[in-house]
Amino acid sequence: MQTLEVDLPDQTASKLCDAAQRLGVTPESLAQISIEEMLARLDLDFVAAASYVLEKNAALYRRLA
């Protein structure tokens, strides 16, 4: 596992700590989970965008084939 150091503004760090406490996890765990969820969403967004482009241009691709 790699360790990354991230500088957060005081207000953001405070919000992170408060949210982690409410959820009963460490701030580090909450940050890790949040990053993993965002990366997964980015992957889904890319797949959705690629599917949209392929579907939108399907007729063009058939003509070019």
Secondary structure, DSSP 8 states (H G I E B T S, - for coil): ---------HHHHHHHHHHHHHHTS-HHHHHHHHHHHHHHHHHHHHHHHHHHHHHHTHHHHHHH-
